[in-house]
Amino acid sequence: MSSARRHPRSTTPPTTAARGIPPADVDRAADALLREGQRPTIEKVRQKIGRGSPNTINPLLDAWWSRLAGRLDAGPAAL
């Protein structure tokens, strides 16, 4: 039997570049899609950025969604 312990997957949103894609790139792409009247999805953000795997973009986009309500509450200047 192996004594290696499994570590639970972190649920903390990434704050630094994940595998070469800065979170700011995902934020800008998602914001642009929203301004265009489109729902930001992993595939649409990926197309807008022009690179990145769904596994890389997913946690960054989840973090963007979790911050969106606060930005909306803060008013137009926050957007």
Buried (B, 14 or more C-beta within 10 A) or exposed (E): EEEEEEEEEEEEBBEEEBEEBBBEBBBBBBBBBBEEEEEBBBEBBBEBBEEBEEEBBBBBBBBBEEEBEEBEEEEEEEE
